[in-house]
Amino acid sequence: MSMVIRAGLPADVPAVAEIWNDGWRDGHLGHVSEGLVAVRTPESFVERAGSAVSDTTVVTVDGVIAGFAMIVADEVEQFYVAGDHRGTKVADTLLAEAERLVAAQDYHAAWLAVVPGNTRARRFYERNDWADRGRFVYCADTLSGKIPVTAHRYTKQLVTEEPTIR
């Protein structure tokens, strides 16, 4: 298995949108409002993926996109792995890269939001030393405005190398 992490490209949009749509539905259906579900169509993920290419990092396995992360400032805004790559090292590798990208912008901590019912994701982040800081209201962007979503805020302190004094 050949795994490569790289910056997202416009040509990646269809694959990213498909993984995002599938993963979002797995983690959110039954846990968010019907109003949000109604606007999260397959087409909306294509549009959103297209507008966020510059924030996107992808991981490929044998040349095929297996997952992606979108980093905006200190937030791991989106993080999804294709269903057939869950339970492999893809997610761990991609999350480590997301953390590195946040730290490279001189942030000492990263954060992300997870809906309460997405227990698979919550367990994954906790296994990777992210701390649940409690519930908060996340405002999900949509074409018709923001929709409030109850979520858990997860954070992780990032290790930054101290300069060596000589």
Salt bridges, closest charged atoms under 4 A:
ASP12 OD2 - ARG6 NH1 2.74
ASP26 OD2 - ARG86 NH1 2.86
ASP84 OD1 - HIS85 NE2 3.94
GLU97 OE2 - ARG100 NH2 2.83
GLU99 OE1 - LYS156 NZ 3.15
ASP132 OD2 - ARG122 NH2 2.82
ASP132 OD2 - HIS152 ND1 2.88
ASP141 OD1 - LYS146 NZ 2.35
